[in-house]
């Protein structure tokens, strides 16, 4: 046997060994990152007082509660001594900080004049500091701006071309602000649209999706420059811009020997140019046979698979797997393969591999035969619609390993990309002991050889599925069921309405529309946000879920 053939034999045996016994990986080290604080502030004049209100949020848009704040009032660039701070509810403030929803509101009794107000978020152990400056003229009326609806995720390929904003005079008695010129700009400061408010205070901006910017995180700002009667005002909405990714396979069939590898050059693009990240996978018969990272809009995939016994042509399927949520696969592509037959001697390594797999199958049959003599297992729990963690089987004695799969609690289908982790809760944050992600079949493996101690929890959370955790069980095979964040928001609203009693105590479940009509203003605003998140054609991720939860009446 020649050296190349020996090398192929050893390669085949190595592949079989990997299939039989799997691979283990060391846990990645824990990395602590300090969060970035952002201040959304608004200045106004109410009942003759200077009012500053807003929210403290982190860089992901999540509310930051109990954030220490400082406020400085300047007149003609000289700081004033302010000792009469009161909250907007009329209580004296001894410690200025945001509430549990990240909101704050403070009033200052000052003479009618023009002031600059500096609001500072004090740096903490977990959050960096932040500062913003407002110009407030108490001789002028103030304007409050917001988007309607508030944008979160913008699909650039299907963008409708318009956004609406509302403006109202924020004075003692708020009223719609009509005939007010508003501008719309991106986080880069580029103005992309202009609009005038109607009698109801609504302005509609028209623009192209290209003007919104490239895929990724950003923000949209609606602002008013101010005039002789009204102070300047602006409102910022953090957004995610997403784009569809298309694959362009070679125009002509690709020729090659499957066992040697078939090289396929695939173009990976969006409507804005080359896709910068991601992976292209080649599949044969539904099984991945090759993959390559995207580099400057191209992926050079090497597909290796068994030669079909009779056909001289076959077809591979190509799909795009994103690394970031901003790039969305549009559709799969196919590429025809003209097969060059391998030398008969090259089949020898495959025969050795097939023989090893046959031995493995026979050993598995013997194990199953022994298993049939054991008492029958309890029936598996069907999809119940509720999150759960079920022990399917205990681990082999002496092994410290947690494995299993994660499924949708309603559909029972496997979920890919779920983070499964063992964590130790702390006073300020959790420490990740070990973590992994589920594969395309919802399967996961956690090696716990060095894991020990009391108080550990097992957590599972998917991009679109709500977080669920339980105390860590003994090493075992688990089945974990998660609920979509959309469904969880609806469930919370139904639970809240049931607790209120009439008119929500009938047999039918309360709907968001019923809560909007029967609840108070805060409940109605929350119910509307739940309705948009649950029924609009948008992805509800952790950030959107938190924003809706922040509106829930406490």
N, C-alpha and C positions, 0 to 999 in steps of 0.2 A: 504494500500500500504506500502511495506517495505521501510526501509531507503535507501538501494541500489537503489530501483526503483525510489524513490523521487529524489535521487542524479542524476540519469540518466535523469530524466525529466527536472530538472533545467539545466543540461548540454546541452540538446537538444535545450531548449529555448534560452540559451546563444548563441549557434551556429547560430540559426536563426537570432537573433538580430544583430550579427556581419555581416551576409550576407546582412541584410536589410540596416543597417546604416553605416557600415564601421568603420575603426579605424583611428585616427589621431595621429601624432607623432610630437614631438617638434623638431625644426631645431637644427642640431648639431652646436656647437660653432665653430667659425672660428679659424683655426690654421695656423700661419705663420711659414714657414720653409725657412731657408736660403739655397740658391742653392750652389752646389759644382762646382767650376771652374776646367776645365781640359785644359791643354796646349798641342797641337800637334805641335811640333817644328822640324825644319830641318836646319842643318848648311851646307854651301857650300862655294866654292871658284869660283867667277866669275869676269873676267876682273881684276884679281889681288886683288879684294876686298874680305873681309870676309862678308858673307851674312847669315842672320838669318831670316827665314820666318816660318809661320805656321798659326794656327787658335786657337781662343778661343771659347770653347764650354762648355755647362753645362753637368751635369751628365746624362741627357737624350739625349745628342748628338746635342742639338739645339745650333746654333751659338749665341754667346754673342757679341753684338755690343758695340762700344765705351768703351771697357774694358781698364782701365789704365794699362800700362805695364812699367816695368823697366828692363834695360839690364846692366849687369856688365861683363866686360872683365877682365880675370885674366891671368897672365903669371907667371908660377912657384908659383902658389897660392897667388900671390900678385896682388891686383886690380890695373888696369891701369886707368888713367884719360882719358876718351873718350869724346871729344867735337864735333867731326865732323860726327855726325850721319846724314845720309840722307836716304830717302825712296828709294825703288828700282826703282821708277820712276824719281829719280834725284832731288827731292825736299828736302830742309832742314827740319828737324823734330824739332819742338819746343815742341810738346806734343806727346809722344809715346803712341798710343792706337790702338786698332783694328778698322777696318772699319765696315760698316753696315752688311757685311756678315761674320764678325768675323775674317777676314784675316788681317795679318800684314806682312810686309817685310821691313828690314832695312839693310843698307850697312855700313861698317866701313872700312876706309882706314888704313891698318896696315902693318908693315913690314912682310915679309915672315917668319913665325915661328909657333910654336904650342901654342894654346890658349884654355882656358876653358871659356865658355860663360854661364852665369846664366841668364835665362829669368824668370821674376817674374810677375805674375798677381796680382795686388794690390787688397786687400780685399775691398769690397764696402758694402753699406747698404744691398744689395740683394744677393751678391755673396761672398763666402769665397775666400781666396787667394790660389794661387798655384805657384809652382816653379819647373823648370826643368833645367838640366845642360847638355850642349853639349861640346864635345871635338872636336876642329877644328884645323887641321894642314894645313896651307896654302901652304906647300910644297908638299901636296898630292892632288890627285883628289877626288872629292866627288861623292857619289852614291845616287840616288833618287830611293826609293822603293814604290810600291803600289800594291794592289790586283787588279786583272782583271777577273771578275767584283768584286767590293767591296762587301763583305758579310754583310748582315744586320740580317736576320733571317735564322737560320739553323735548318731545321727539322731533328732531329737526327735519326728518324726511316727510312727516305727516303734519307739520305745523300748520295751523289754520290761517296764519298770516295776520292775526290781530290779537290784542290784549286790551282788557278794559280796566280802568282805574276810577275810583270814586274820590271826590273832594267835598269836604264839608267845612263850614266855618266853625272852628273849635273855640267857641266863646261861652258865655253864660248859658245860652240856649243854642245848641248846635243846629245848623240848617244847611241844606245842600248849597254848595258854592257854584253858581252858574257863570258862564262866560269867563272862565279862568284858563289862561294858556298854560298847558303842561308839556313837559318834555320827558322823554324816555331815553335812558343811557345805560350802557353796560358797565361792568366792573372796571373796564379800562378807561372809563370817562367819555367814551364816544357816544354822542347823541345820535340815536337811530330813528327817532320818530317824534312828531309834534301832534298835539290834539287840543281842542277847545272843549270845555265841559258844557253839557247841556243844562237845561233848567233843573234837571234832577241831580246835577253834580256828577254825571257820568261822562267820561272821555274814552274814546276808542282809538287806540294806536294801531296803525297799519304798517307792516314791515315785512321784509323777506326773511326767511330762515337763515340765509347767509349772514345777515347783519347781526344776528344774535351772538355770533362767535363760534369757535370750534368746539367739538365735544369735550366735556369735562365740567368741573364745578365752576360756578361763577355767580353773578348776581345781576338783577335788573333793578334800576333805580328810577322811580317816578319823582319828578321834582318841579317845584315852582320857584322862579327866580325872585319873586317879591315885587311889590310896586309901592306906590305912595300910601296905600291904605292897608296893605297886607304884608305880613312878614314872610320871608322865604321859608320853604318847607320841602321836605323830601321823605321818601319811604323806600327802604331797601328790602328786596325779597331774594334770599339765597335760592339758587336753582341748580339743577343738573341738566346739561345738554347731552342728548344721546343721538347717535347716528347709526344707520344700518350699514353693515359690512357685506360686500358682495365678493364672491370668489370668481376669478377668471382662469379656468384651466387651459392647458395648451389647445390650440385650435385643431391640431391633427392628432391621431392616435399616437400613443407613446409606445415605443418598442423596448422589450427587455425580458430577461429571464427572472421570473418571480423569486426564485430561491437566492439569486445573486442580489436582488434589489432593483426596483424600477424607480428611476429618478423622475420626479414630476415637479416642474417649476410652476407655481400657482401665484397669480396676481391677487393681492388683497387690498381693496380700495373702499373708500366711502365717497359720497358726492363732493366731499371737501378735499379729496386727495388720497394719498397713501395712508393705510391704517398703520399706526406706529407700533402697536403691541398685539399680543394674542398668539394663538397656536392654530395651525391647520392640521387636521387629522385625516388620514386616508383609511377607509373602512372597506372590508371585503366580506360579504356575507354578514354584515352587521357587527363584525369584530374589527377593532383598530389594528391595522397592520403597519402603520407608520405615522410619524408626527414630526413637525418642525416649527420652530418659533418664527414669528413674522419679523422681518428686518427690512425696513424702508419699503413697505408695500409688497414684499415678496416672501414666499416660503418655499424652500427647496426640500420637498418631502421625499424620503426614501422608503418605498413600500416593499415589504418582504412578506411573501405568502407562498402557499403551495401551488404548484402548477396544476390547473384543471386537467383531468385525465384525457379528455377528448377535444375540448374546444381550443381553437387557435386564437380566439379573441375573448376578452372578458371586460368587465367594467368595474372601476373603483368609484366609491362615493367619497366626496370631499366635504368636510364641514369645518366651520370656524368656531373656535372656543375662545371667548374673550378673557383677558386678564383683568379688565376693568369694566365696571357696569356701564360706562359711557359708550361702549361699542357693542352693538346688538347684532347677532347673526341674522341675515335676511332669509337665506334659503341655502339648501345644499347644492352642490354641483357634482357632475359626473365626468369621468375621463375614460375613454376607451383604451384598452391595453392590447397591443399586438404581441402575442406570446412567442418567445423564442424557446424552443424545447431545450432542456438541460441534457447533459451527457448522462447515460444510464448509471455510470459509476458515481455520479453526484447524488444519486438517490440513497446511497448507502447510509449516510448520517441520518437521514429521515427514517430509514428502516430501524436503525438502532434506537432512535427516539420513540418510534411507534411501539417497539418491543418493551421499552421501559414503561410507557404509558399503559400497555396491556397488563403488565405485572401489577401496576398500581390499581387498575380497575378490578382485577381478580382479588387483590387484597381488600379492596373496598366492599366487594360482594360478600366476602367472608365476614367482614365486620358487620354488614347489614343483617346477615343471617343470624349472628349472635344477638343482635339488637332485637330481632323479632321475638326472641324468647323472654325478653324483659317485659314487665307490666307496661300497658299502653300509656303514652303520655296524655296529659290533660289537653283538651282541644284548645287551639290558639284563640285568643280573643279577637273578635271581629272588629272592623272599624267602627268606633262608637261616636266619633265626632268630638271627643274630648282628649286633651293631651294625656299621655300616660307613659310609664316605663315598666316593661314586663320582662321578667327573667325567663328566658326560653330554656336554658340549660346551664348547669354549673360547669365551670372550667375544670380541666383535668387537674387532679390532685397535685399540689405543689406549684402549679402555674399561676402567675399573677398577671392576668391579661383580661381585658374587657373588649369584647367584640360584639358584632351584631349588625343590625341595619336600622335605618330611620325611614319611616313612612309617613304619608299624609294621614291625619287622623280621620278625615272624612272619606277620602278616595281609597286609602290603603295602598297607594302607589309609592314606590321608592323615591326619595328626595336626594338629589345630588348637591354637593357643595355645602352640606350642613357642618358647622363647626361643633365637634364633640370634645369636651375638655373636662379635666378634673381640676378643681380649683379649691383654694383654701381661703375662706372669707376673712377679711381683716377689718380693722376699725375704719379705714378710709378707702381701701380698695382691695380687690381680690388678687391673690397670687395664683397664676396659672402653673400647675404642676406638670401637666402633660396635655397635649391637644393634637387633634388630627381633623381631617375633613372626609366626608363620605364620597365614595366614587359614584359612577353612573348608575350603579345598582343600589345605591343607598347604604352600602356596606362600610364598616369602619373597624379599625383595630387600634387599641391603646395598650401599649406595653407598660405594665405597672411594677416592674421588678424593683424599682427604687422608691415606690410610693408607699407612704405610711403616715400614721398620725390620725388624731380624731378631728371631727368637724369638717371633713372634706365633702364636697358636693360634685355631682356629675351633671354637667350642663350641656344642652343641645340647643343650637339656634341656627336657623337658615336665613338666607338673604330675604326671603319673602315669608318665612315662617317664624312665629313668635318664640321667644326664649322660654325654655322649660328646664327646671332643675329639680333634683332630688338628692338626698344623702347617698353617697357612694355605696352601692351594694358590694357583697363579696364578689371576687373575680368570677365572671359568668358571661354567657351569651345573652344579649339583650335585644328587645325590640322596642324602639322608642317611637311614639306617635306625636307629631307636631301639628299645630293648627295654623292655618294661614293668618297672617296679620290682619287681612281684610275681615275674615270671619271673627277673629278675636275682638276687633273694634265693635262689630255688630253685637256680639255676645255681651260685651260690657254695657252697651246701651240698653239692651233688653233687661239685663240684671238690674241696672239702675232704675229703669222705669217700673219694674215689678215691685221694687222696694218702696216706691212712692205710693203704691195703691191706686185708687181711682184717679183718672179713668183708664189706667193701664192694667187692671186686674181681671180682664176678660180671658177667655180661652185662647184667643189668637195672640201671637207675640206682638208687642208694640213695634211699630215701624218708626224710622227716623222722621218721616213726615208727621206722624201723630205727635211725637215729642216736640217737634218744631211748633206745632199749632197749640199744644196744650201746656208746654213748659214756659218758664220765664225766659228773658232775653238771653241769659248766659247758656241755659240748657238748649235753647233753640239754635244758638250759634254752634254749640258742640254737635248737636244732632245733624246740622247741615254739613259740618266737616266730616262726620262719620259717613253720611250718605255719599258724599263725593269720593271719599277714599274707598268705600266698599263697592260702589257700582260704576264709577268712572273707569275708563279703560287705561288705567295707570298702574304702575308697579308700586305697591305699598311696602317700602323697606323700613328699616328701623327708624330712620329720621322722620319719615312721614308719620309713622305710628306714634312717635314721641310728641310730635307737634299736635296731633289730634288729642292724645291723652292729656296734654297740658290744658286743653279747653274744658275738660270734664269738670262739672260742678263738684266741689268737695263738700 
